């Protein structure tokens, strides 16, 4: 379990993560690298902020997929909203989670459900009330496409999230840190 994950091209002796090596990759290999399982995830980025505190925590299914934190950056208050597509960026932890069906279900393959977007909307509105800059970390293969999510209004939640971001009076910044596919990503980029 302790071995790092490596894509086929990463195993080549002359491969480095330099721009020159990456330029030599095929378009598909570049795409593979863009969603490498060991790329940092949202929770890894919390270390660059201070006074980090979670907000709107709950045990509702899907709430782990979009997480929200109050924080400060250089004494500037910010609201962090991040799509956490899995339990960790540590490959051994990912492999362990994949062996547990409850964990696989909990992380829903990184696809947010309506409750995930409801949490984001609450954080967006709170950030606006508190005058906090909103920083969003995008990492998703897309919103949950199941009939259950459709029945629970996933399309409406995505639209409501876009509307909430467009309606705030504070600056917003969206960072794509891994995959950013479909409406699942559009909702948090404010497009």
C-alpha positions in Angstrom: 0.0 0.0 0.0 2.9 2.4 0.5 3.8 2.8 -3.2 3.0 6.1 -4.8 0.7 6.0 -7.8 2.4 6.4 -11.1 1.0 6.9 -14.6 2.9 4.9 -17.3 4.8 8.0 -18.6 5.9 8.9 -15.1 7.8 5.6 -14.9 10.1 6.6 -17.8 13.6 7.4 -16.4 13.8 10.7 -18.3 10.4 12.1 -17.2 10.4 15.1 -14.8 7.6 17.5 -14.0 9.4 20.2 -15.9 7.5 22.2 -18.6 9.8 20.6 -21.2 8.8 17.0 -20.2 5.1 17.9 -20.0 5.3 19.5 -23.4 6.4 16.1 -24.8 3.4 14.3 -23.5 0.4 13.5 -25.7 -2.8 15.5 -25.1 -4.3 12.4 -23.4 -1.3 12.1 -21.1 -1.6 15.7 -20.1 -5.2 15.1 -19.4 -4.3 12.0 -17.3 -1.8 14.1 -15.3 -4.4 16.8 -14.7 -6.4 14.3 -12.6 -3.6 12.4 -11.0 -4.9 10.8 -7.8 -2.0 12.3 -5.8 -2.6 15.9 -6.9 -3.4 18.1 -3.8 -7.1 18.2 -2.9 -9.0 21.0 -1.2 -8.1 20.0 2.3 -4.4 20.0 1.5 -4.6 23.7 0.6 -6.0 24.7 4.0 -2.4 24.8 5.3 -1.7 28.1 3.5 -4.4 29.9 5.4 -4.6 30.9 9.1 -7.5 30.8 11.6 -9.2 28.1 9.7 -12.5 26.9 11.1 -15.1 24.7 9.5 -18.6 26.0 9.0 -21.9 24.3 8.1 -20.8 20.8 9.0 -23.3 18.1 9.0 -23.7 14.4 8.4 -26.1 14.8 5.5 -25.0 12.6 2.5 -22.9 14.6 0.2 -21.7 17.3 2.6 -18.1 15.9 2.5 -18.0 16.7 -1.2 -18.2 20.4 -0.8 -16.6 21.7 2.4 -16.6 25.2 3.7 -14.2 27.0 6.1 -13.8 30.5 7.5 -10.2 31.5 7.4 -7.7 34.4 7.0 -5.1 35.1 4.5 -2.6 37.7 5.5 -5.2 38.9 8.1 -7.8 39.3 5.4 -11.0 37.3 6.2 -11.9 34.8 3.6 -14.5 32.1 3.0 -13.1 28.9 1.6 -15.4 26.6 -0.4 -13.8 23.5 -1.8 -14.8 20.4 -3.7 -13.1 17.5 -1.9 -13.3 14.7 -4.5 -12.0 12.0 -2.2 -10.7 11.4 1.3 -7.0 12.3 0.7 -4.3 13.0 -1.8 -2.2 10.2 -0.2 -2.5 7.2 -2.6 -2.2 4.6 0.3 -5.2 6.3 2.0 -7.1 6.4 -1.3 -6.5 2.7 -1.9 -7.6 1.9 1.7 -10.8 3.9 1.2 -11.6 2.1 -2.1 -11.6 -1.2 -0.2 -14.4 0.0 2.0 -17.8 0.2 0.3 -19.2 2.7 2.8 -16.3 5.1 2.0 -16.8 4.7 -1.7 -20.5 5.5 -1.2 -19.7 8.5 1.1 -17.3 10.0 -1.5 -19.7 9.3 -4.4 -16.8 9.3 -6.9 -16.3 13.1 -6.2 -19.7 14.0 -7.6 -21.6 16.6 -5.5 -25.3 16.0 -4.7 -28.0 18.7 -4.1 -27.0 18.9 -0.4 -23.4 19.7 -1.3 -24.5 22.8 -3.3 -26.9 23.8 -0.5 -23.9 23.9 1.9 -22.0 26.0 -0.7 -24.9 28.5 -1.0 -25.0 28.9 2.8 -21.3 29.7 2.9 -21.6 32.1 0.0 -24.4 34.0 1.7 -22.5 34.1 5.0 -19.4 35.3 3.3 -21.4 38.2 1.8 -22.9 39.1 5.2 -19.5 39.0 6.9 -17.6 40.8 4.1 -15.3 37.8 3.4 -13.6 37.3 0.1 -14.8 34.0 -1.4 -12.1 31.6 -2.6 -13.4 28.4 -4.3 -11.4 25.3 -5.1 -12.9 23.3 -8.0 -12.2 19.6 -8.3 -15.0 17.4 -9.7 -15.8 14.9 -12.5 -19.3 16.5 -12.5 -22.4 16.7 -10.5 -24.1 13.5 -9.4 -26.2 12.3 -12.4 -28.5 9.9 -10.5 -32.3 9.9 -10.6 -32.2 10.6 -6.9 -30.2 13.8 -7.4 -32.5 14.8 -10.3 -35.5 14.3 -8.1 -33.9 16.4 -5.3 -33.3 19.3 -7.7 -29.6 19.1 -8.6 -30.1 21.3 -11.6 -31.9 23.9 -9.5 -29.1 23.8 -6.8 -26.5 24.3 -9.5 -28.4 27.3 -10.8 -29.0 28.6 -7.3 -25.2 28.4 -6.6 -24.4 30.3 -9.8 -27.0 32.9 -8.8 -25.7 33.2 -5.2 -22.1 33.8 -6.5 -23.3 36.4 -9.0 -25.3 38.2 -6.3 -22.6 38.8 -3.7 -20.9 42.1 -3.1 -17.6 40.6 -2.2 -14.8 39.5 -4.5 -14.8 35.9 -5.6 -12.0 33.7 -6.9 -12.4 30.2 -8.3 -9.3 28.0 -8.7 -9.4 24.8 -10.7 -7.1 22.4 -8.8 -7.9 19.2 -10.7 -10.9 18.1 -12.8 -13.5 20.7 -13.5 -16.2 18.9 -15.5 -19.8 19.6 -16.4 -22.3 21.6 -14.3 -20.7 20.3 -11.2 -17.8 22.7 -11.8 -19.7 25.5 -13.5 -21.8 26.0 -10.4 -18.7 27.1 -8.4 -16.9 29.1 -11.0 -19.7 31.6 -11.2 -20.0 31.3 -15.0 
